Amino acid sequence: MRQSAIEVATAVRGGERSAVEVAEQALADVAAGDERCNAWVVVDEELALRAAEEVDAVVARGGDPGPLAGVPIGVKDLEDCAGLPTGHGSLLYAQHPPVARDSLHVARLRAAGAVPLGKTATPEFGTLNFTASKATGATRSPWDETRTPGGSSGGSAAAVAGGMVPMATASDGGGSTRIPAAFCGLVGHKPSLGRIPQAAAQASQTSVPGVVTTTVADAARHLDVTAGPHDRDRLSLPPSGVAYEQAVASLDVAGLTAAWSSDLGFAVVDPEVEELARAGAETLVATAGLRRVEREVALPDPVATWMSAGAVDLWLDLEAGMWPAGADDVTIFVRRVLEITEEYPVPKYARTLQRRQELQEATAAMFEDVDVWLTPTTAVPAFAAEGPPPDRIAGRTVEPAMATPFTMLSNLTAGPACSVPAGVTADGLPVGLQIMGRRHADEVVLRLAALFEQAAPWARWAPAGG
């Protein structure tokens, strides 16, 4: 389905297409395209058509089903969608029945008229920057089947970039929306923490819900229908007073200060990725009328800080009796984290929190006189679908997490960030430009993304047969 979410919703709301017709087309596109990508873990035709019929019934009565009327979506398999199982990419959940209740995020999407088709693949508990697991195998990029669509929202990104659905849910605890967006040539906006409420326990306070889309306007409309406080989430923010879809079309950002960093002071970057992202940053600065400033970056390593902050979240994903009984069923990475942290002492965890506070203070200093920081989204283009990430970049030996070192900072410090397509490598692989804004300034990040989209339009889908 090579249409934007807004294009689909406009047609359905106006009676030009029925939601059932749209859903049937999307289901056919999934059936035709997923053999290549392995993006979907569950597809439920009956559930999808029933939801589409409900949308059509509202239209027939002369009502408005909502801003996402009839838009087929995939739901990342870390997130609950009533009537579908939540598998977490793990054999530990493989036999669990369908859940009875939507996540807050999915509930708001449904209320806006979206039509879930099924669940999209994720690495086990969302722990990797590529999408492969014992439960579902490897998910592949529609741009190149030998490459990963990224992680952990890789199934969603493959489904959207492959033209199966115009929008799919994502979540971003360390880059899991932006990394797949960069690898698949999509828009991936990570909202400020609390902008979209989520009720699930999350000790690290790093992950936020979102979507991957082909246009910035779709990302803005998504935020308009999902943002806002909820009593089940004590971190949820009050209403922003911003109409995001309107902001991406008209917000005045001229004169804001912007700084470029190719490495955030610690990363090693593939030269071709750096060149494309830097050119994109220069285009954005000129197009938006930003004031370019030069600033040095000196940060406590965000990668090391992030790696030590999220282990508690993994423990919260486990149900009673799953560990250590299921040790042989989990991936080696999950097993190692659980083994290392099983007897994690409180003083050691306290030092982790201290390092995070130091990083927050350093990041606040970065934004004292800079409104927007621009970086590559990832350090490399998409690597092998089965992983692992490369251990050498630009001739230097690196740790696997350093393939995606730029995204974790905004998770640890709660600010908004967006990846937009900045071009493709000589091998035809997409590269992303990351736009990072001040905390709570989602409208600024999205407006800049929209201005870049106008100045440097991208191929919204992977080439057919790519």
C-alpha positions in Angstrom: 0.0 0.0 0.0 2.1 2.9 -1.3 0.0 5.7 0.2 0.5 7.8 3.2 -1.7 7.5 6.3 -3.2 10.9 5.6 -4.0 10.0 2.0 -5.8 6.8 3.2 -7.7 8.6 6.0 -8.8 11.4 3.7 -10.2 8.9 1.1 -12.0 6.9 3.8 -13.4 9.9 5.6 -14.6 11.4 2.3 -16.3 8.2 1.2 -14.0 7.8 -1.8 -12.8 4.4 -0.5 -14.2 2.0 2.1 -12.1 1.0 5.1 -12.8 -2.7 4.2 -11.5 -2.2 0.7 -8.3 -0.6 2.1 -7.9 -3.4 4.6 -8.3 -6.0 2.0 -5.7 -4.3 -0.2 -3.3 -4.1 2.8 -3.8 -7.7 3.7 -3.0 -8.7 0.1 0.1 -6.5 0.1 1.2 -8.3 3.3 0.6 -11.7 1.8 2.6 -10.7 -1.3 5.5 -8.9 0.4 6.2 -10.6 3.7 7.7 -13.7 2.3 10.8 -11.6 1.5 10.9 -9.6 4.7 9.5 -11.7 7.5 8.1 -8.5 9.0 4.9 -10.0 10.6 4.6 -12.5 13.3 0.8 -12.5 13.5 -1.8 -11.3 10.9 -5.4 -11.5 11.8 -7.7 -10.9 8.8 -10.9 -11.3 10.8 -9.9 -8.8 13.4 -8.8 -6.3 10.7 -11.9 -6.6 8.6 -14.1 -6.3 11.7 -12.4 -3.1 12.7 -12.7 -1.8 9.1 -16.4 -2.5 9.1 -16.8 -0.5 12.2 -15.1 2.5 10.5 -17.4 2.1 7.5 -20.4 2.0 9.7 -19.5 5.4 11.2 -19.0 6.9 7.7 -22.4 5.5 6.6 -24.1 7.2 9.5 -22.6 10.5 8.5 -20.1 10.5 11.3 -16.3 11.0 11.3 -14.3 7.9 12.4 -11.3 10.0 13.2 -8.0 11.4 11.8 -6.7 7.9 11.0 -9.9 6.5 9.6 -9.3 3.2 7.9 -5.5 3.4 8.1 -4.1 -0.1 8.3 -1.3 -0.4 10.8 1.0 -3.0 12.2 1.5 -3.2 16.0 5.0 -3.9 17.3 5.0 -7.2 19.2 6.1 -5.6 22.4 2.9 -3.7 22.6 -0.6 -5.0 23.6 -3.4 -5.0 21.0 -6.6 -6.5 22.2 -7.4 -9.8 20.4 -3.8 -10.5 19.5 -1.0 -12.2 21.5 2.0 -10.2 22.7 5.0 -12.4 22.0 7.9 -10.0 23.0 10.0 -11.7 20.3 10.6 -14.5 22.8 10.0 -18.3 23.0 9.1 -17.6 26.7 5.8 -16.0 25.5 5.2 -18.2 22.4 2.2 -20.0 23.8 0.6 -17.1 25.5 -3.0 -16.3 24.5 -4.3 -13.1 22.9 -4.5 -10.2 25.3 -7.8 -8.6 26.3 -6.7 -5.0 26.6 -5.0 -2.5 24.3 -2.0 -0.5 25.4 -2.8 3.2 26.0 -1.1 4.0 22.7 -2.9 1.4 20.6 -6.3 2.4 22.2 -5.8 6.0 21.1 -4.9 4.8 17.6 -8.0 2.7 17.4 -10.1 5.6 18.7 -8.8 7.7 15.8 -10.0 5.0 13.3 -6.8 3.0 12.7 -7.2 -0.7 11.7 -4.6 -3.1 13.2 -3.7 -6.0 10.8 -1.5 -7.9 13.2 1.8 -7.8 15.1 5.2 -6.9 13.7 8.5 -8.6 14.5 10.9 -7.4 17.2 14.1 -8.9 18.7 13.7 -10.6 22.1 12.3 -8.0 24.5 13.4 -5.2 22.1 17.1 -5.7 23.2 18.9 -5.5 19.9 19.6 -3.0 17.1 18.7 -5.7 14.5 15.6 -7.8 14.4 16.2 -11.5 14.8 15.2 -14.0 17.5 14.8 -17.6 18.3 11.0 -17.2 18.2 10.6 -15.6 14.8 13.9 -15.8 12.9 15.5 -12.8 11.1 13.5 -9.9 9.6 14.9 -8.5 6.4 15.0 -5.1 4.8 12.9 -4.5 1.7 15.8 -2.4 0.4 18.2 -5.4 0.5 17.1 -8.8 1.8 20.6 -9.6 3.1 20.4 -6.6 5.4 18.6 -5.9 8.6 15.8 -3.3 8.8 17.3 -2.4 12.2 15.9 -2.9 15.7 14.1 -3.1 17.7 11.1 -1.9 15.6 12.5 -3.7 12.6 9.3 -5.6 11.7 7.4 -2.3 11.7 10.0 -0.6 9.5 10.1 -3.4 7.0 6.3 -3.5 6.7 6.1 0.3 6.1 9.2 0.6 3.8 8.0 -2.5 1.9 4.6 -0.8 1.1 2.5 -3.2 3.2 1.0 -0.6 5.5 1.4 3.2 5.7 2.2 3.3 9.4 3.3 0.8 12.1 3.8 1.3 15.8 7.3 1.4 17.2 8.9 2.1 20.6 12.2 3.7 21.3 14.3 3.0 24.5 17.7 3.5 22.9 17.0 4.3 19.3 14.5 1.5 18.4 12.3 3.8 16.3 15.1 5.9 14.8 17.5 3.1 13.9 15.0 1.2 11.8 13.8 4.5 10.2 17.4 5.3 9.2 18.1 1.8 7.9 14.8 1.7 5.9 14.5 5.3 4.6 11.6 6.3 6.8 10.6 9.0 9.3 11.2 7.9 12.9 10.2 10.4 15.6 11.0 9.7 19.2 8.7 12.0 21.3 9.7 13.6 24.6 9.3 11.1 27.5 5.8 11.4 28.7 4.3 13.0 25.6 2.5 9.7 24.8 1.4 7.9 27.9 2.2 4.3 28.7 1.1 2.4 31.7 3.5 -0.5 31.7 6.2 -0.5 34.4 9.5 0.8 33.2 12.3 1.4 35.7 14.8 3.0 33.3 12.3 5.7 32.1 13.9 5.7 28.6 11.4 4.1 26.3 8.6 6.0 24.5 5.9 4.8 22.0 5.8 6.0 18.5 5.4 5.0 14.8 7.5 4.7 11.7 6.0 6.5 8.6 6.9 7.6 5.1 6.1 11.3 5.7 6.6 13.8 8.5 2.9 14.9 8.3 1.9 11.3 9.1 4.2 11.4 12.2 2.7 14.7 13.3 -0.9 13.5 12.9 0.0 10.4 14.9 1.3 12.6 17.7 -1.9 14.7 17.6 -4.0 11.7 18.2 -1.9 9.9 20.8 -0.3 12.7 22.9 -1.8 13.8 26.2 -1.8 12.8 29.9 -3.3 9.7 31.4 -3.7 8.9 35.1 -2.2 5.4 34.6 1.2 7.0 33.6 2.6 9.2 36.4 5.3 10.5 33.9 2.8 11.6 31.2 3.0 15.3 30.3 0.1 17.8 30.4 -1.4 18.9 27.1 1.2 20.7 25.1 -1.2 23.2 23.5 0.4 22.4 20.1 -1.4 21.1 17.1 1.5 19.1 15.6 0.2 18.7 12.1 -0.4 22.4 11.9 3.0 23.1 13.4 4.9 21.1 10.8 3.4 23.3 8.1 3.7 26.7 9.7 5.9 26.9 12.8 8.5 29.7 12.5 11.9 28.2 13.3 14.1 30.8 11.4 16.9 32.0 13.6 17.1 29.0 15.9 20.7 27.9 16.6 21.9 24.5 15.3 25.1 22.6 15.9 26.5 19.7 13.9 28.4 16.8 15.5 29.7 13.9 13.5 30.7 11.9 16.5 29.3 13.5 19.8 32.8 13.4 21.0 33.2 9.6 21.2 31.7 7.7 18.1 33.4 6.2 15.1 31.4 6.7 11.9 31.5 5.2 8.4 32.8 7.9 6.1 30.0 7.6 3.6 27.4 7.8 6.3 29.0 10.9 7.8 29.2 12.5 4.3 25.5 12.0 3.6 24.3 13.1 7.0 26.6 16.2 7.0 25.3 17.2 3.6 21.7 16.7 4.9 22.5 18.9 8.0 23.8 21.7 5.7 20.7 21.5 3.6 18.5 21.7 6.6 20.4 24.7 8.1 20.1 26.6 4.9 16.5 25.7 4.2 15.2 26.4 7.7 17.2 29.6 8.1 18.9 28.3 11.2 21.9 30.0 12.7 24.8 27.5 12.6 27.1 27.5 15.6 30.3 25.5 16.3 30.4 23.7 19.6 32.6 21.0 21.0 30.9 18.0 22.6 32.3 16.4 25.8 29.9 13.8 27.1 30.3 10.9 29.5 29.8 8.0 27.0 26.0 7.7 26.5 26.4 4.1 25.2 28.0 2.8 28.4 25.6 4.7 30.5 22.6 3.4 28.6 23.9 -0.2 28.6 24.0 -0.2 32.4 20.6 1.6 32.9 18.2 -0.8 31.2 18.7 -4.2 32.8 15.9 -3.6 35.3 13.4 -3.2 32.4 14.3 -6.6 31.2 13.6 -8.2 34.6 10.2 -6.5 34.5 9.4 -8.1 31.2 9.7 -11.6 32.8 6.8 -13.3 34.4 7.2 -15.4 37.6 8.9 -18.7 36.8 10.4 -17.7 33.5 13.9 -17.4 34.9 16.1 -19.4 35.3 13.8 -22.2 34.0 13.7 -20.6 30.5 17.4 -19.8 30.3 18.0 -22.1 27.3 15.1 -20.5 25.4 16.4 -16.9 25.4 19.0 -15.4 23.1 22.5 -15.3 24.3 22.4 -11.5 24.8 19.3 -11.7 27.1 20.8 -14.6 29.0 24.0 -12.8 29.7 22.3 -9.6 30.9 20.1 -11.7 33.2 23.0 -13.7 34.6 25.1 -10.6 35.2 22.4 -8.6 36.9 20.7 -11.4 38.9 22.7 -10.5 42.0 23.2 -6.8 41.1 24.1 -4.9 44.3 22.3 -1.7 45.1 25.5 0.4 45.5 26.5 -0.6 41.9 23.1 0.4 40.6 23.4 3.7 42.5 26.6 4.5 40.6 24.7 3.8 37.4 22.2 6.4 38.4 25.0 8.9 39.3 26.5 8.4 35.8 23.2 9.1 34.2 22.8 12.3 36.2 26.2 13.4 35.0 25.2 12.8 31.5 22.0 14.7 32.0 23.9 17.7 33.3 26.4 17.5 30.3 23.5 17.4 27.9 21.8 20.3 29.5 25.0 22.3 28.9 24.9 21.2 25.2 21.5 22.9 24.9 22.3 26.1 26.9 22.8 28.1 23.7 21.9 25.5 21.0 18.3 24.8 20.1 19.0 21.8 17.8 21.8 19.3 17.5 22.3 17.4 14.2 24.1 14.1 13.9 24.0 11.0 11.8 21.3 8.7 13.1 23.6 5.6 13.0 27.3 5.1 12.5 26.9 2.5 9.7 24.4 1.6 7.0 22.3 -1.6 7.6 24.4 -4.6 8.3 23.6 -8.4 8.0 20.0 -9.4 8.7 21.1 -12.1 11.1 23.6 -9.8 12.8 25.8 -9.2 14.6 26.6 -5.5 14.2 30.1 -4.8 12.8 33.0 -4.8 15.1 35.1 -2.6 12.9 34.1 0.9 11.6 36.3 3.1 9.5 39.2 0.7 10.1 38.8 0.8 13.9 37.7 -1.9 16.3 34.6 -1.1 18.1 32.0 -2.7 20.4 28.8 -3.9 18.7 26.6 -1.2 20.3 28.8 1.4 18.6 27.1 0.7 15.3 24.2 2.8 16.6 25.8 5.2 19.2 23.9 8.5 18.5 20.4 7.6 19.5 20.7 6.7 23.2 21.5 10.2 24.4 17.9 11.5 23.9 16.5 8.5 25.6 18.6 9.0 28.7 17.8 12.7 28.8 14.1 12.5 27.8 14.3 14.9 24.8 12.7 14.6 21.3 14.6 13.4 18.3 13.7 12.4 14.8 15.5 10.5 12.0 14.8 11.5 8.4 16.3 10.0 5.3 19.4 11.8 4.2 20.2 9.7 1.1 21.5 6.3 0.1 25.0 4.8 -0.1 26.7 3.6 -3.2 25.3 0.2 -2.3 21.8 1.6 -2.3 21.3 1.5 1.5 19.5 4.4 3.3 21.2 6.7 5.7 19.5 8.9 8.3 20.0 12.4 9.6 19.1 12.8 13.3 17.5 16.0 14.6 17.7 16.4 18.4 15.7 19.1 20.2 15.3 20.6 23.6 13.1 18.6 26.1 9.4 18.9 25.2 10.0 20.8 21.9 8.6 18.1 19.7 7.0 20.6 17.4 10.4 22.2 16.6 12.0 18.8 15.7 9.0 17.8 13.6 8.9 21.2 11.8 12.6 20.9 10.9 12.0 17.4 9.7 9.2 18.7 7.4 11.3 21.5 6.0 14.1 19.0 5.2 11.5 16.7 3.5 10.5 19.6 1.3 14.1 20.5 0.5 15.3 17.0 -0.1 12.4 14.7 -0.9 13.2 11.0 -0.4 12.0 7.8 -1.9 9.2 6.9 0.4 9.3 3.2 -0.1 12.0 0.6 -1.0 12.3 0.0 -4.7 10.0 -2.9 -5.7 12.0 -6.1 -5.7 14.8 -4.3 -3.9 
